[in-house]
């Protein structure tokens, strides 16, 4: 249970950064429209709903676009 709480804390800490990286990659790499990128819709949520391997996909997008996520002190 403790491990799950740590992962949840990590996700909560990085959620804003994750959304930002996804939006930047969507605009620069995928050419998504600005309306979608400035909306309040969660791109991470959309990926999670559509793909079972959402974490792998998200991490790959972030790393391939030159981004990184913060670690938390355990």
JOQUIBEL-V660278 format. One record per pair of residues at least 4 apart in sequence whose C-alpha atoms are under 7 Angstrom apart, sorted by the first residue. I is the first residue (numbers start at 1). J is the second residue. D is the distance in whole Angstrom. If there is no record, write none. Layout:
<<I	J	D> <I	J	D>>
//
This chain:
<<1	5	6> <2	6	6> <3	7	6> <4	8	6> <5	9	6> <6	10	6> <7	11	6> <8	12	6> <9	13	6> <10	14	6> <10	71	7> <10	72	6> <11	15	6> <14	18	6> <14	69	6> <14	70	7> <15	19	6> <16	20	6> <17	21	6> <18	22	6> <19	23	6> <19	43	6> <19	44	6> <20	24	6> <21	25	6> <21	62	6> <21	67	7> <22	26	6> <22	43	7> <22	62	7> <23	27	6> <23	37	6> <24	28	6> <25	29	5> <25	30	7> <25	65	6> <26	30	5> <26	31	6> <26	32	5> <27	31	5> <27	32	5> <33	37	7> <34	38	6> <35	39	6> <42	46	6> <43	47	6> <44	48	6> <45	49	6> <46	50	6> <47	51	6> <47	54	6> <48	52	7> <48	54	5> <53	57	6> <54	58	6> <55	59	6> <56	60	6> <57	61	6> <58	62	6> <59	63	6> <60	64	6> <61	65	6> <62	66	7> <62	67	5> <62	68	7> <63	67	5> <63	68	6>>
//
